[in-house]
Amino acid sequence: MKRLRLGILISGRGSNLQALIAAAAAPDYPAEIALVLSNRPDAAGLGRATAAGLATAVVDHKRFAERAAFDAEIDRALRTHRVELVCLAGFMRLLTPGFVAAWSDRMINIHPSLLPAFKGLHTHARALAAGVRFAGCTVHFVRPEMDEGPIIVQAAVPVLAGDDEASLAARVLEAEHRCYPQAVRWIAEGRARIVDGRVVIDGAPAPPDGLINPGA
Ligand code: GAR
């Protein structure tokens, strides 16, 4: 089986990276991790990558005066490792339009909200402040505007009475770890197509009925 070569970009903990490492360990998973790249030398996710025997690279943004030069260095590393799909997994740097264009439809991101709600930072605190009944996560193709682009998969989780930022983040994170490997699988299998700016997943089952929160 020809496996799609992933380049995973991280900045920190790397729990989504870990979910992809676990998924790719299955012999029938259609993607493999060719490179894990961090912009922070101290990112905990680098340790996870090394423990899994993966190639790693650090491109420290502090060494670059210009964003374009930083992005060019990342681009070089990705191409050296023959990456076919870039997965942003807690990568906390904005990428230049040139880089995004170069990887158009070949770069995806995970964000801890039901986009287009709560783009940007502090999503869980803002969801709690807004009093929404559902939170969730989104995996989407990357476009130049932050947290925008065709949506591949979303998961909704309830916001529960008594939730704080940490408890909500943990519930969403668990959903993230299921969604990211699934989105990558669909792309690797050639089943995720962008049609008129939206993603169509060939042969994906319809979900069960919707949820109501609070329940009756
Ligand atoms: C995840 O919750 C991810 O959705 C979020 O950062 C966290 C990284 O965790 N990404 C963003 O907020 C991007 N806008 P991880 O390093 O454990 O995967």
Residues whose N, C-alpha, C, O or C-beta is under 5 A from the ligand:
A	BS01	GAR	G12 R13 G14 S15 N16 L17 A89 G90 F91 I110 H111 P112 G120
